[in-house]
């Protein structure tokens, strides 16, 4: 068992992983922007770190505090996906255009694109929330079951 030199390292790692996996690896936020417009990339990335990282932090900390399992993580991740894409970004209601594109033509009922909504809800539950929590739990296995934001207790 290794000792953490900086107790907040798992929080920072998960905060950076949470947006990196869904945004950069799927090219929703193009990495090429880092080369051509670094200031715009940093501002954009800081925003999505706040959005994704805070959601993953709240879900991870609440499941650790109440000793809940992966079912709860994925259910809360699905709620996060609905809140982000449905409420904040509102892509669940788009008929077309970016990012919905061709999927905007299918699965509409009562003004909601149910095919897109289901896909993004599952995507955010697994890639935006579940995978960053899993990877940081594996990386920092010595603090896996404990709360990370416990005010130093």
C-alpha positions, 0 to 999 in steps of 0.5 A: 500500500502506497501513501499519498503524498498529496491527499487531494490527488485522487480528486484532481485526477478524477476531475481531469479524467471526467471531461477528458474521456467523454469530450476529448476522446470522442472529439466533441471538444477537438484537441486540435483547438489546443494547437490552433487556439490554446486560450479558447481551448483552456477556457472551454476545458476549464468549463467542462472540467467544472461541469463534468468534474463536479458531477463526478465528485458529487456522485463519487462522494455521496456513494462513498458516504452512504456505502452504495455500489455501482448500481447507484453510481450508474443511476446517478450518472444517468440522472447527471446525463439527463440534467446535462444534456436534457436540461442544460444543453437541451440536445434531447429536444433538437430536430437536427444539426450538431451534435444530433445530426442524422439521429435528429430524424428518428425517435421523436415523441412529444418533442423529445428525441428519445433515441438520442436521449437514451443513448446520451443518458447511457453514455454519460452514466458510463463514460462521464461518471462511471469510467472516471470513478472506476479508473481513479478507484483503481489508480488510488486503490488505497483510498477507494472506499473512503471519502476523499473530501472529508475535511481532513478527518 
